């Protein structure tokens, strides 16, 4: 998925409500907004990336359906982070009590929380550095665990708060650690 960043600051400072309205008026576009107010326009993913993303979300959803520990979200879900950005990770999960603390109105719009867990899968046209910065941004805003899956290099970068990312070469599974208790993601079909 390629992306284009538009700096509109000399014309308008997009606030969250304006950004949300732009997204409502353009549902065919995948958009994000940085903390500086820049608009990020992303293209749809290719078939192989979409298929693998479905596998990721399916595995997480099945585990969550059995444990009922939280809520799972797909790449169409916007999260309004504390630093002012509005992001949409490929896969996200929120702990149950955090989701239940939201009002119905908050649940209907971009979720005003940082996810507890995120997965980003690097698409062939994604920029590695920008995706790494996005994972760091999640950690800086309260995310407790993040995985950056890089199929091209057959690696996973594991992000944890206040730690340097751990890079694992061609893992067959990943543990949800103390965030997703009992969750193990199988990556045997990814490499």
Secondary structure by P-SEA (a helix, b strand, c coil): cbbbbbbccccccccaaaaaaaaaacccccccccccbbbbbbccccaaaaaaaaaaaaaaaaaaaacccbbbbccccccccccccccccccccccaaaaaaccaaaaacccccccccbbbbbcccccaaaaaaaaaaaaaacccbbbbbbccccbbbbbcccccbbbbccccccccccccccbbbbccccc
